[in-house]
Amino acid sequence: MSRETSGLLLGFVGVCIFAGTLPFTHLAVEFLSPLFVTAGRAAVAGLLAGTTLLLLRKPWPERRQVGTLALVALCLVGGFPGFTALAMQSVPASHGGVVLGILPLATSAISALIAGERPSPAFWAAAVAGAALVVGFTLYEGGGSLGRGDLYLLAAALTSALGYVLSGKLVRSGYAGWEVISWVLVVALPATIPLALWTMPATPAAVPAWSWIGFAYVALMSQYLGFFAWNAGLALGGIAHVSQVQLLQTFITLIFAALLNREPIEPTAWLVATGVFVLVLMAQRAKVVRRKG
């Protein structure tokens, strides 16, 4: 199996895990505050990550890499979880899943700027067409305008894209994918633990089980284990190529939303997801030049 094929498969595994993020976040914020969900998921995942690093006796990152790890933490521990938690208070998970279809384009654009990747015109055509479908769908559902929840989702996409690109660069520098997200979460612990304790519900037993299940999923799967496969996939297959697999996340999120949140999925959403699926296949065939190192 080639490196690109392995990267695409690992990326797809990560996408399947991430596809449950919005539906499970929607369950969590029904009875838990968005701030607690954001800080708490990172604190739980960070404690697990720290324990794993200690048991495996992994050396501390070099001083020059701590700044990058902190920036990734700001994006993937604070930005994306926080913005999506706020968005899930006002928009359905299925709608959010379609809006976040713009994430692969954002990741490709940022990778072209800072990661040394140079996608071909054919690649950009497919990526822009996919983003146009998503934006058109959002405007259609919003009656021609973007709501507050949509703006939160767009901010989540931008912060996540930057975090993905920086994570991919750290993996290329010699770290395993799981090590990168582990150190990112550990670096964030001095902020996430106090914030989680401060914002946790006064009577945890009064919170319904389904909200805690949603919280557990985003803490263990979305915030930690999903990155094991995703970061490794970005390094093997290239950031621009593998990021396009995330366009499939829209379709998978719709399934999660229908099953978990009992949301009725309109035919338009399925049509948009299908169109995006076709465009992702076109993007995978387009050439991307990668800078070595």
C-alpha positions as CSV (number, residue, x, y, z in Angstrom):
1,M,0.0,0.0,0.0
2,S,1.4,3.4,-1.0
3,R,2.0,6.2,1.5
4,E,-0.8,8.3,0.0
5,T,-3.3,5.4,0.1
6,S,-2.4,4.7,3.7
7,G,-2.7,8.4,4.5
8,L,-6.2,8.5,2.9
9,L,-7.4,5.5,4.9
10,L,-6.1,6.8,8.2
11,G,-7.6,10.2,7.4
12,F,-11.0,8.5,6.7
13,V,-10.9,6.7,10.1
14,G,-10.3,10.1,11.7
15,V,-13.1,11.7,9.7
16,C,-15.6,9.0,10.9
17,I,-14.7,9.7,14.5
18,F,-14.9,13.5,14.0
19,A,-18.2,13.2,12.2
20,G,-19.8,12.4,15.5
21,T,-18.5,15.6,17.2
22,L,-21.4,17.9,16.4
23,P,-24.2,15.4,17.1
24,F,-22.6,14.4,20.4
25,T,-21.8,18.1,21.3
26,H,-25.5,18.8,20.6
27,L,-26.4,16.2,23.3
28,A,-23.8,17.6,25.7
29,V,-24.8,21.3,25.6
30,E,-28.5,20.5,26.2
31,F,-27.7,20.4,29.9
32,L,-24.0,21.4,30.2
33,S,-22.6,24.9,29.5
34,P,-20.6,25.3,26.3
35,L,-17.6,26.6,28.4
36,F,-17.6,23.5,30.5
37,V,-17.9,21.2,27.5
38,T,-15.0,23.0,25.9
39,A,-12.7,23.0,28.9
40,G,-13.8,19.7,30.4
41,R,-13.3,17.7,27.2
42,A,-9.8,19.0,26.9
43,A,-9.0,18.4,30.6
44,V,-10.2,14.8,30.5
45,A,-8.3,14.1,27.3
46,G,-5.3,16.0,28.6
47,L,-5.1,13.8,31.7
48,L,-5.3,10.7,29.6
49,A,-2.7,12.0,27.2
50,G,-0.3,12.9,30.1
51,T,-0.7,9.5,31.6
52,T,0.0,7.8,28.3
53,L,3.2,9.9,27.7
54,L,4.4,9.2,31.2
55,L,3.8,5.4,30.9
56,L,5.7,5.3,27.6
57,R,8.4,7.6,28.9
58,K,8.3,10.0,26.0
59,P,10.8,12.9,26.2
60,W,9.6,16.4,26.6
61,P,9.3,18.5,23.3
62,E,12.1,20.8,22.4
63,R,11.8,24.4,23.5
64,R,11.4,25.7,20.0
65,Q,8.4,23.4,19.4
66,V,6.5,24.5,22.6
67,G,5.2,27.7,20.8
68,T,3.8,25.7,17.9
69,L,2.2,23.2,20.4
70,A,0.6,26.1,22.2
71,L,-0.8,27.6,19.0
72,V,-2.2,24.2,18.0
73,A,-3.8,24.0,21.5
74,L,-5.4,27.4,21.0
75,C,-6.9,26.2,17.7
76,L,-7.9,22.6,18.5
77,V,-8.4,22.7,22.3
78,G,-10.0,26.2,22.5
79,G,-11.1,27.5,19.1
80,F,-12.8,24.6,17.4
81,P,-14.5,23.0,20.5
82,G,-15.6,26.4,21.8
83,F,-17.1,27.7,18.6
84,T,-18.9,24.4,17.8
85,A,-20.3,24.2,21.3
86,L,-21.7,27.7,21.0
87,A,-23.1,26.9,17.5
88,M,-24.9,23.8,18.7
89,Q,-27.0,25.9,21.0
90,S,-28.7,27.5,18.0
91,V,-28.4,25.3,14.9
92,P,-29.1,21.6,14.3
93,A,-26.2,19.2,14.1
94,S,-27.1,18.3,10.6
95,H,-26.9,21.9,9.5
96,G,-23.6,22.3,11.2
97,G,-22.2,19.3,9.5
98,V,-22.9,20.7,6.1
99,V,-21.5,24.1,7.0
100,L,-18.3,22.6,8.2
101,G,-17.9,21.1,4.7
102,I,-15.9,24.2,4.0
103,L,-13.1,23.0,6.4
104,P,-11.1,21.0,3.7
105,L,-10.9,24.1,1.5
106,A,-9.7,26.2,4.5
107,T,-7.1,23.5,5.4
108,S,-5.8,23.4,1.8
109,A,-5.6,27.1,1.6
110,I,-3.6,27.4,4.8
111,S,-1.4,24.5,3.9
112,A,-0.5,26.2,0.6
113,L,0.4,29.4,2.6
114,I,2.5,27.9,5.4
115,A,3.2,24.2,4.8
116,G,4.8,24.4,1.4
117,E,2.1,22.5,-0.6
118,R,1.2,23.7,-4.1
119,P,-2.2,22.3,-5.3
120,S,-2.8,22.4,-9.0
121,P,-5.6,24.5,-10.6
122,A,-7.7,21.3,-11.0
123,F,-7.4,20.7,-7.3
124,W,-8.5,24.2,-6.5
125,A,-11.4,24.0,-8.9
126,A,-12.8,20.9,-7.1
127,A,-12.2,22.4,-3.7
128,V,-13.8,25.7,-4.4
129,A,-16.8,24.0,-6.0
130,G,-17.2,22.0,-2.9
131,A,-17.1,25.1,-0.7
132,A,-19.5,26.9,-3.0
133,L,-22.0,24.1,-2.6
134,V,-21.7,24.3,1.2
135,V,-22.1,28.1,1.3
136,G,-25.0,28.0,-1.1
137,F,-26.7,25.4,1.1
138,T,-26.1,27.6,4.2
139,L,-27.6,30.7,2.5
140,Y,-30.6,28.6,1.3
141,E,-31.4,27.3,4.7
142,G,-30.8,30.7,6.3
143,G,-33.1,32.6,3.9
144,G,-30.3,34.3,2.2
145,S,-28.3,35.3,5.3
146,L,-25.9,33.8,7.8
147,G,-27.0,33.4,11.4
148,R,-24.9,33.6,14.5
149,G,-24.6,29.9,14.6
150,D,-23.2,29.9,11.1
151,L,-20.6,32.5,12.0
152,Y,-19.5,30.3,14.9
153,L,-19.2,27.4,12.6
154,L,-17.1,29.3,10.1
155,A,-14.8,30.5,12.9
156,A,-14.6,26.8,14.0
157,A,-13.6,25.8,10.5
158,L,-10.8,28.4,10.3
159,T,-9.3,27.6,13.7
160,S,-9.5,23.9,13.0
161,A,-7.9,24.2,9.6
162,L,-4.9,26.1,11.1
163,G,-4.6,23.5,13.8
164,Y,-4.6,20.6,11.4
165,V,-1.9,22.2,9.2
166,L,0.4,22.9,12.2
167,S,-0.2,19.4,13.6
168,G,0.7,17.9,10.2
169,K,4.0,19.9,10.2
170,L,4.8,18.6,13.7
171,V,4.2,15.0,12.6
172,R,6.5,15.5,9.6
173,S,9.2,16.8,11.9
174,G,9.4,13.4,13.6
175,Y,6.5,13.0,16.0
176,A,3.9,10.4,15.7
177,G,0.4,11.6,15.2
178,W,-0.7,10.5,18.7
179,E,2.3,12.3,20.3
180,V,1.4,15.6,18.7
181,I,-2.2,15.7,20.0
182,S,-1.0,14.3,23.4
183,W,1.5,17.1,23.9
184,V,-1.0,19.7,22.7
185,L,-3.4,18.6,25.3
186,V,-0.8,18.5,28.1
187,V,0.4,22.0,27.2
188,A,-3.2,23.2,27.6
189,L,-3.8,21.5,31.0
190,P,-2.8,24.5,33.1
191,A,-5.7,26.4,31.6
192,T,-8.2,23.6,30.9
193,I,-8.3,22.0,34.4
194,P,-9.0,25.2,36.4
195,L,-11.6,26.3,33.8
196,A,-13.3,22.9,33.9
197,L,-13.5,22.9,37.7
198,W,-14.9,26.4,37.7
199,T,-17.6,25.8,35.1
200,M,-18.6,22.3,36.0
201,P,-22.3,21.8,37.0
202,A,-23.1,22.3,40.7
203,T,-25.0,19.0,40.8
204,P,-23.6,16.6,38.2
205,A,-26.1,13.9,39.1
206,A,-28.9,16.1,37.9
207,V,-27.5,16.2,34.4
208,P,-29.2,13.5,32.2
209,A,-27.1,10.5,31.1
210,W,-27.3,11.4,27.4
211,S,-25.5,14.7,28.0
212,W,-22.7,13.0,29.9
213,I,-22.5,10.4,27.1
214,G,-22.1,13.3,24.6
215,F,-19.5,14.8,26.8
216,A,-17.6,11.5,27.1
217,Y,-17.5,11.1,23.3
218,V,-16.2,14.5,22.5
219,A,-13.6,14.2,25.3
220,L,-12.2,10.8,24.5
221,M,-12.9,10.3,20.8
222,S,-13.2,13.8,19.2
223,Q,-10.5,15.5,21.3
224,Y,-8.0,12.7,21.5
225,L,-8.3,9.3,19.8
226,G,-9.5,10.7,16.5
227,F,-6.3,12.6,16.1
228,F,-4.2,9.5,16.3
229,A,-5.4,8.5,12.8
230,W,-6.0,12.0,11.4
231,N,-2.5,13.4,12.2
232,A,-0.8,10.3,10.8
233,G,-2.9,10.5,7.7
234,L,-2.0,14.1,7.1
235,A,1.7,13.3,7.3
236,L,1.6,10.2,5.0
237,G,-0.8,11.4,2.3
238,G,-0.2,15.1,2.3
239,I,-2.2,17.8,4.0
240,A,-4.0,19.1,1.0
241,H,-5.0,15.7,-0.4
242,V,-6.0,14.1,2.9
243,S,-7.9,17.2,4.1
244,Q,-10.3,16.7,1.2
245,V,-11.4,13.4,2.7
246,Q,-13.0,15.5,5.3
247,L,-15.6,16.6,2.8
248,L,-17.1,13.2,3.4
249,Q,-17.6,14.2,7.0
250,T,-20.7,16.1,6.0
251,F,-22.4,12.9,4.8
252,I,-21.4,10.9,7.9
253,T,-22.5,13.7,10.2
254,L,-26.0,13.7,8.6
255,I,-26.3,10.0,9.5
256,F,-25.2,10.6,13.1
257,A,-27.6,13.6,13.4
258,A,-30.5,11.5,12.1
259,L,-29.8,8.6,14.5
260,L,-28.7,10.4,17.6
261,N,-30.5,13.7,17.5
262,R,-33.6,12.5,15.7
263,E,-33.2,15.4,13.2
264,P,-35.2,15.2,10.0
265,I,-32.7,15.5,7.1
266,E,-34.1,17.3,4.1
267,P,-33.4,16.0,0.6
268,T,-31.4,19.1,-0.2
269,A,-28.9,18.2,2.5
270,W,-28.4,14.7,1.0
271,L,-28.0,16.2,-2.5
272,V,-25.4,18.6,-1.3
273,A,-23.6,15.8,0.5
274,T,-23.6,13.7,-2.6
275,G,-22.3,16.6,-4.7
276,V,-19.5,17.2,-2.3
277,F,-18.7,13.5,-2.4
278,V,-18.2,13.6,-6.1
279,L,-16.0,16.7,-5.9
280,V,-13.8,15.1,-3.3
281,L,-13.1,12.2,-5.7
282,M,-12.1,14.8,-8.3
283,A,-9.9,16.6,-5.8
284,Q,-8.1,13.3,-5.0
285,R,-7.1,12.9,-8.6
286,A,-5.6,16.4,-8.9
287,K,-1.9,16.9,-8.5
288,V,-0.4,18.4,-5.4
289,V,3.3,19.3,-5.2
290,R,4.7,18.7,-1.7
291,R,7.9,20.4,-0.4
292,K,10.2,17.8,1.2
293,G,11.0,18.1,4.8
